[in-house]
Amino acid sequence: MRKSRKRKAAPSLCKYRFLAALIFFLISAALLLISTLIPGTAEWYSSRVYHPAAAAISGVTGRVPFSLAEFGLYLLILAFLFSVIYTIRNIIKSGSPGRRLLSWLSGICLAASLLAFFFMLGGGINYHRVSFSEKSGIAAEPCAVEDLSRICSWLTEEVNTRSSQVARNENGVMILSRPEGPDAAAAMENLGTMFPDLSGSYPQPKKVFFSQILSRLDLTGIFSAFTIEANYNRDMTAYNIPFTVCHELSHLRGFMQEEEANFIAFLACVQSEQMDFQYSGYLSGWIYCMNALYTADYDTWSSIRSQLSPDVEPDLTANREFWAKYDGVLSEVSNQVNDTYLKINGQADGIQSYDRMVELTVAYYKDKI
């Protein structure tokens, strides 16, 4: 009798799993459509719901010294592998491959729908809120070559000034003089006194333990919408770290557009009290702006490039050599996936949107220097 009940109950359980998965997928799709098509809904959600919820969640997850998102990802992978093995074992032992596979598939669909739902709540809706530049009154627009070259000259001077004031190893490559976590939180909190939408306390960013995975995926950092954590690649060249952690922390305030996260990171770093952060911010901004100038006016780029201090060259060389080790199919696939992900979430430029921080930088600083 018990075996008979199990066989009858299994299809019903599958049906309920598929039904629950469909409901969560439909809710996720509805949230995406509403936040995209109805003006003001994403901004209302971000300020009234996401902001207090994220503060509460990060207040808890931030107390854990390791990345809960990374740990959860490994558990999810193990659970998936266990489910595959368990399903195959049951098929071999008891037969009924169709029913076993259907049961397994219903569980996978339910898990995927829940992930999609919680992603929308933790980050997806925020892609469609009012931008940081609009809220701050920064009119970003395509910049004139003259303004771009002026910004590049200014950034070169700022980088040169700080290049001799940071600690370096025996190869002349910058090393961080102190743990970056507390200084990153302090830098963002300081920026919040100037921009109310960034105000409040920040948790410390989390180093990814197996950072080689991020390196192979060509990633410097990643924000977890599920645990509200800023995670970063601990293996990359040191000058990248302050800028990256501030970039990821900016997502905690609901600003998901990558060019704006870059710009916020730049502002946080250059206005930090710590020289490591200032150097990281100015050098990262210099790279983005100089890349844009290279395309717009090679001769001017070449002239400004020759003015860079020799102290900076070891950092640029170390950075190129680090990422060159991980060039390959996996990094290319990762970039394509990231490009598609950004476009799906409303960033039409895809991974090129990271570069659009140049427009914000020029718009903000062209009348200040």
C-alpha positions as CSV (number, residue, x, y, z in Angstrom):
1,M,0.0,0.0,0.0
2,R,2.8,2.5,0.9
3,K,4.6,1.9,-2.4
4,S,1.3,2.4,-4.3
5,R,0.8,5.7,-2.6
6,K,4.3,6.9,-3.4
7,R,3.8,6.2,-7.1
8,K,0.5,8.1,-7.1
9,A,1.8,11.0,-5.1
10,A,4.9,11.6,-7.2
11,P,3.1,13.0,-10.3
12,S,1.1,15.3,-8.0
13,L,4.3,16.6,-6.4
14,C,5.8,17.3,-9.8
15,K,2.7,19.1,-10.8
16,Y,2.8,21.4,-7.8
17,R,6.5,22.0,-8.3
18,F,5.9,23.0,-12.0
19,L,3.0,25.1,-11.0
20,A,5.0,26.9,-8.3
21,A,7.9,27.4,-10.8
22,L,5.5,28.9,-13.3
23,I,4.1,31.3,-10.7
24,F,7.5,32.5,-9.6
25,F,8.6,32.9,-13.3
26,L,5.5,34.9,-14.1
27,I,5.9,37.1,-11.0
28,S,9.5,37.8,-12.0
29,A,8.5,38.6,-15.6
30,A,5.7,40.9,-14.3
31,L,8.2,42.7,-12.0
32,L,10.5,43.2,-14.9
33,L,7.8,44.6,-17.2
34,I,6.3,46.9,-14.6
35,S,9.7,48.3,-13.6
36,T,10.6,48.8,-17.3
37,L,7.3,50.2,-18.7
38,I,5.7,52.1,-15.8
39,P,7.8,55.2,-14.9
40,G,8.6,55.7,-11.3
41,T,7.9,52.2,-10.1
42,A,11.5,51.1,-10.0
43,E,12.5,54.3,-8.2
44,W,9.7,53.8,-5.7
45,Y,10.8,50.2,-5.1
46,S,14.5,51.1,-4.8
47,S,14.0,53.9,-2.3
48,R,11.0,52.5,-0.3
49,V,11.6,48.8,-0.3
50,Y,15.0,47.8,-1.5
51,H,17.1,50.4,0.4
52,P,15.8,49.5,3.9
53,A,15.7,45.8,3.1
54,A,19.3,45.8,1.7
55,A,20.5,47.7,4.7
56,A,19.0,45.1,7.0
57,I,20.3,42.1,5.0
58,S,23.8,43.5,4.5
59,G,23.9,44.4,8.2
60,V,23.6,40.6,8.9
61,T,25.6,39.2,6.0
62,G,28.3,41.8,6.5
63,R,29.1,40.4,9.9
64,V,30.2,37.1,8.3
65,P,33.9,37.2,7.5
66,F,33.6,35.2,4.3
67,S,31.5,35.5,1.2
68,L,28.1,33.9,1.7
69,A,27.4,34.2,-2.0
70,E,30.5,32.2,-2.9
71,F,29.7,29.6,-0.2
72,G,26.1,29.4,-1.4
73,L,27.2,29.0,-5.0
74,Y,29.4,26.0,-4.2
75,L,26.5,24.4,-2.1
76,L,24.2,25.0,-5.1
77,I,26.6,23.2,-7.4
78,L,27.0,20.3,-5.0
79,A,23.3,20.1,-4.6
80,F,22.8,19.9,-8.4
81,L,25.4,17.2,-8.7
82,F,23.9,15.2,-5.9
83,S,20.5,15.5,-7.4
84,V,21.8,14.1,-10.7
85,I,23.6,11.2,-9.1
86,Y,20.6,10.5,-6.8
87,T,18.2,10.5,-9.8
88,I,20.5,8.2,-11.9
89,R,20.8,5.8,-8.9
90,N,17.0,5.6,-8.4
91,I,16.5,5.0,-12.2
92,I,19.0,2.1,-12.1
93,K,17.6,0.7,-8.9
94,S,13.9,1.2,-9.3
95,G,13.3,1.9,-13.0
96,S,10.6,4.4,-14.1
97,P,13.1,6.7,-15.9
98,G,10.4,9.0,-17.2
99,R,8.9,9.6,-13.7
100,R,12.3,10.1,-12.1
101,L,13.5,12.5,-14.7
102,L,10.2,14.5,-14.5
103,S,10.6,14.7,-10.7
104,W,14.2,15.9,-11.1
105,L,13.2,18.5,-13.8
106,S,10.4,19.9,-11.7
107,G,12.8,20.5,-8.8
108,I,15.3,22.2,-11.1
109,C,12.6,24.4,-12.6
110,L,11.4,25.4,-9.1
111,A,15.0,26.3,-7.9
112,A,15.6,28.3,-11.1
113,S,12.3,30.2,-10.7
114,L,13.2,31.1,-7.1
115,L,16.6,32.3,-8.1
116,A,15.0,34.5,-10.8
117,F,12.5,35.9,-8.3
118,F,15.0,36.8,-5.6
119,F,17.4,38.2,-8.3
120,M,14.6,40.6,-9.4
121,L,14.1,41.7,-5.8
122,G,17.8,42.1,-5.0
123,G,19.0,43.7,-8.2
124,G,16.9,43.3,-11.3
125,I,14.3,46.0,-10.6
126,N,17.1,48.5,-9.8
127,Y,18.4,48.4,-13.3
128,H,15.4,50.5,-14.3
129,R,15.4,53.2,-11.5
130,V,16.4,56.8,-12.0
131,S,20.1,57.0,-12.7
132,F,22.7,58.4,-10.3
133,S,23.7,61.0,-12.9
134,E,20.1,62.3,-13.2
135,K,19.6,62.4,-9.4
136,S,22.9,64.2,-9.0
137,G,22.3,66.7,-11.8
138,I,25.3,65.5,-13.9
139,A,24.4,65.9,-17.6
140,A,26.5,63.1,-19.3
141,E,26.7,63.5,-23.1
142,P,29.2,62.7,-25.8
143,C,32.3,64.8,-25.0
144,A,34.4,67.0,-27.2
145,V,37.9,65.9,-27.9
146,E,39.3,69.1,-26.4
147,D,37.5,68.4,-23.1
148,L,38.6,64.8,-23.1
149,S,42.2,65.7,-23.7
150,R,42.1,68.2,-21.0
151,I,40.7,65.7,-18.5
152,C,43.4,63.2,-19.6
153,S,46.2,65.7,-19.0
154,W,44.7,66.5,-15.5
155,L,44.4,62.8,-14.7
156,T,48.0,62.2,-15.8
157,E,49.2,64.9,-13.4
158,E,47.2,63.4,-10.5
159,V,48.4,59.9,-11.1
160,N,52.0,61.1,-11.4
161,T,51.7,63.0,-8.1
162,R,50.5,60.0,-6.2
163,S,52.6,57.3,-7.9
164,S,55.6,58.0,-5.7
165,Q,53.5,58.1,-2.5
166,V,52.2,54.5,-2.5
167,A,54.1,51.5,-1.2
168,R,55.7,49.3,-3.8
169,N,57.4,45.9,-3.9
170,E,60.9,45.0,-5.1
171,N,59.6,45.1,-8.7
172,G,58.1,48.5,-8.3
173,V,54.5,47.3,-8.4
174,M,52.1,48.9,-6.0
175,I,51.1,47.0,-2.8
176,L,48.3,48.0,-0.5
177,S,49.7,49.5,2.7
178,R,46.7,48.3,4.9
179,P,43.6,46.1,4.6
180,E,41.3,47.6,2.0
181,G,37.9,46.6,3.6
182,P,37.5,49.3,6.3
183,D,38.9,52.0,4.0
184,A,36.5,51.0,1.2
185,A,33.5,51.3,3.6
186,A,34.9,54.6,4.9
187,A,35.4,56.0,1.4
188,M,31.8,55.2,0.4
189,E,30.4,56.6,3.6
190,N,32.4,59.8,3.0
191,L,31.0,60.1,-0.5
192,G,27.5,59.6,1.0
193,T,27.9,63.0,2.8
194,M,28.2,64.7,-0.6
195,F,25.5,62.6,-2.4
196,P,22.5,61.8,-0.2
197,D,21.5,58.8,-2.4
198,L,24.8,57.1,-1.4
199,S,24.5,58.0,2.3
200,G,24.5,55.5,5.2
201,S,26.9,52.8,6.5
202,Y,28.5,50.2,4.3
203,P,29.6,46.7,5.1
204,Q,33.1,45.6,4.2
205,P,33.6,44.0,0.8
206,K,34.4,40.3,0.7
207,K,37.4,38.6,-0.9
208,V,36.4,35.6,-3.1
209,F,38.4,32.7,-1.6
210,F,38.8,30.9,-4.9
211,S,39.5,34.1,-6.8
212,Q,41.1,32.2,-9.7
213,I,37.6,31.4,-10.8
214,L,36.9,35.1,-11.2
215,S,40.3,35.6,-13.0
216,R,39.5,32.8,-15.5
217,L,36.1,34.5,-16.1
218,D,37.8,37.9,-16.6
219,L,36.1,39.4,-13.6
220,T,37.5,41.8,-11.0
221,G,34.4,41.7,-8.8
222,I,30.8,40.7,-8.5
223,F,27.8,41.9,-6.6
224,S,25.5,39.3,-5.1
225,A,21.8,40.3,-5.3
226,F,20.9,37.3,-3.1
227,T,23.1,38.1,-0.1
228,I,23.6,41.9,-0.8
229,E,27.4,41.4,-0.7
230,A,30.2,43.1,-2.6
231,N,32.7,40.4,-3.7
232,Y,36.0,41.0,-5.4
233,N,39.0,39.2,-6.9
234,R,41.8,39.1,-4.3
235,D,44.4,38.0,-6.8
236,M,44.4,40.9,-9.2
237,T,47.0,43.7,-9.4
238,A,46.8,45.8,-6.2
239,Y,45.9,49.1,-7.9
240,N,42.7,47.5,-9.2
241,I,41.4,46.6,-5.7
242,P,40.3,49.9,-4.1
243,F,38.5,51.0,-7.3
244,T,36.8,47.6,-7.7
245,V,35.6,47.3,-4.1
246,C,34.0,50.8,-4.3
247,H,32.4,49.8,-7.6
248,E,30.8,46.8,-6.1
249,L,29.7,48.6,-2.9
250,S,27.9,51.2,-5.0
251,H,25.5,48.5,-6.2
252,L,24.4,48.1,-2.6
253,R,22.6,51.5,-3.0
254,G,20.7,50.2,-6.0
255,F,22.8,51.8,-8.7
256,M,23.3,48.9,-11.0
257,Q,24.3,50.6,-14.2
258,E,28.0,49.7,-14.7
259,E,29.2,53.1,-16.0
260,E,27.6,54.8,-13.0
261,A,29.1,52.2,-10.6
262,N,32.5,53.0,-12.2
263,F,32.0,56.7,-11.8
264,I,30.9,56.4,-8.2
265,A,33.9,54.2,-7.5
266,F,36.1,56.9,-9.1
267,L,34.6,59.7,-6.9
268,A,34.9,57.6,-3.8
269,C,38.5,56.7,-4.4
270,V,39.8,60.2,-5.3
271,Q,38.1,61.8,-2.4
272,S,39.3,59.1,0.1
273,E,41.8,60.0,2.8
274,Q,43.9,57.0,1.9
275,M,46.6,57.5,-0.7
276,D,46.2,53.9,-2.0
277,F,42.6,54.6,-2.9
278,Q,43.4,58.0,-4.5
279,Y,46.0,56.4,-6.7
280,S,43.7,53.5,-7.6
281,G,40.9,55.9,-8.5
282,Y,43.0,58.3,-10.6
283,L,44.8,55.5,-12.4
284,S,41.6,53.6,-13.2
285,G,40.0,56.8,-14.4
286,W,43.1,57.6,-16.4
287,I,42.9,54.2,-18.2
288,Y,39.3,54.6,-19.1
289,C,39.7,58.2,-20.4
290,M,43.0,57.5,-22.2
291,N,41.4,54.5,-24.0
292,A,38.7,56.9,-25.2
293,L,41.2,59.5,-26.3
294,Y,43.2,56.8,-28.1
295,T,40.2,56.2,-30.4
296,A,39.3,59.9,-30.8
297,D,42.8,61.5,-31.3
298,Y,45.8,59.3,-31.4
299,D,48.4,62.1,-31.7
300,T,47.1,63.8,-28.6
301,W,46.9,60.5,-26.8
302,S,50.5,59.8,-27.7
303,S,51.7,63.1,-26.4
304,I,49.9,62.7,-23.1
305,R,50.9,59.1,-22.7
306,S,54.6,60.1,-22.9
307,Q,54.0,62.3,-19.8
308,L,53.1,59.4,-17.5
309,S,55.6,58.8,-14.7
310,P,57.9,55.8,-15.0
311,D,56.8,54.8,-11.5
312,V,53.4,53.9,-13.0
313,E,54.6,51.6,-15.7
314,P,55.2,48.5,-13.5
315,D,51.6,48.6,-12.4
316,L,50.3,48.7,-16.0
317,T,52.7,45.9,-17.0
318,A,51.8,43.7,-14.0
319,N,48.1,44.2,-14.8
320,R,48.5,43.2,-18.5
321,E,50.6,40.2,-17.6
322,F,48.1,39.1,-14.9
323,W,45.1,39.0,-17.2
324,A,47.1,37.6,-20.1
325,K,47.5,34.4,-18.1
326,Y,43.8,33.8,-18.2
327,D,43.0,34.7,-21.8
328,G,41.2,31.9,-23.5
329,V,37.8,30.5,-24.4
330,L,36.4,30.7,-20.9
331,S,37.1,34.4,-20.5
332,E,35.6,35.1,-24.0
333,V,32.5,33.1,-23.1
334,S,32.2,35.0,-19.8
335,N,32.5,38.3,-21.6
336,Q,29.8,37.3,-24.0
337,V,27.5,36.1,-21.2
338,N,28.1,39.4,-19.3
339,D,27.4,41.4,-22.4
340,T,24.1,39.6,-22.9
341,Y,23.2,39.9,-19.2
342,L,23.7,43.7,-19.3
343,K,21.7,44.1,-22.5
344,I,18.8,42.1,-21.1
345,N,18.8,44.4,-18.1
346,G,18.5,47.5,-20.1
347,Q,22.1,48.4,-20.8
348,A,22.1,48.6,-24.6
349,D,25.9,49.0,-24.8
350,G,26.5,45.8,-23.0
351,I,30.0,45.5,-21.6
352,Q,30.9,48.7,-23.5
353,S,28.8,50.5,-20.9
354,Y,31.7,50.2,-18.4
355,D,33.6,52.7,-20.7
356,R,30.8,55.3,-20.6
357,M,32.0,56.5,-17.2
358,V,34.3,58.7,-19.3
359,E,31.3,60.8,-20.3
360,L,30.3,61.2,-16.7
361,T,33.9,62.1,-15.6
362,V,34.2,64.7,-18.3
363,A,30.8,66.2,-17.5
364,Y,31.5,66.4,-13.8
365,Y,35.1,67.7,-13.9
366,K,35.4,69.8,-17.1
367,D,34.4,73.0,-15.3
368,K,36.3,72.1,-12.1
369,I,39.8,71.9,-13.4
